[in-house]
């Protein structure tokens, strides 16, 4: 527990605006070992990649027991702080977070959309879920990092050039911060100018996800971002490499 607390404190300290923590997301113990060999500061899972590695789609279709068992193997595979993507938190985010702490995690991503269709929860509802999760985490004595993900820019017809959507994200950031979140994750926001505006207005350190056409982490650092995630990209790159190698091996 002492070692886990130290890792949690280290992980929290890595979130510095303008000097972002870069996370090359993993999905199992093997990928954890591979990424750990590159000497990162921490590890983090991608729920999309974890689900895909089990032959399933994202959206809490992978049983929570399997998610936790997978996390335990990842934690055992590398002596680094590990954050887990718990999607929407399953049925009870507070209990889910307790289980991730028991398994050795020091933080999580928790999103504000419904897993079955991706629509957004009301701000008050999500803030209440985060508040309960915060209380559960604090009760363990681990300074657990709750990265509140908002899916505002993942909604149908959403555009990160929409000023009203950016304002909606900022409002959610304040509500989630008040509820006890430690970070704000905004996938789908890719325009550097908008990201800089959000970083300046958010009460929480901002986490963004790189896309296929995103600039490098340096551009996000200049925008004031505190954390950059690669999401499912590492898994997709690995699977593409496997396909290419297999195709080369077995082609006639």
Secondary structure, DSSP 8 states (H G I E B T S, - for coil): -HHHHHHHHHHHHT--TTS-EEE--B-SHHHHHHHHTT--SEEEB-HHHHHHHTT--TTT-S-HHHHHHHHHHHHHH-SSEEEEE-TT-SS-HHHHHHHHHHTT-SEEEEESB-TTT--B--HHHHHHHHHHHHHHHHHTT---EEEEE--GGGSTT--TT-HHHHHHHHHHHHHHHHHT--EEE-TT---HHHHHHHHHH-SSEEEEE--TT---HHHHHHTT-SEEE-TTHHHHHHHHHHHHHHHHHH--
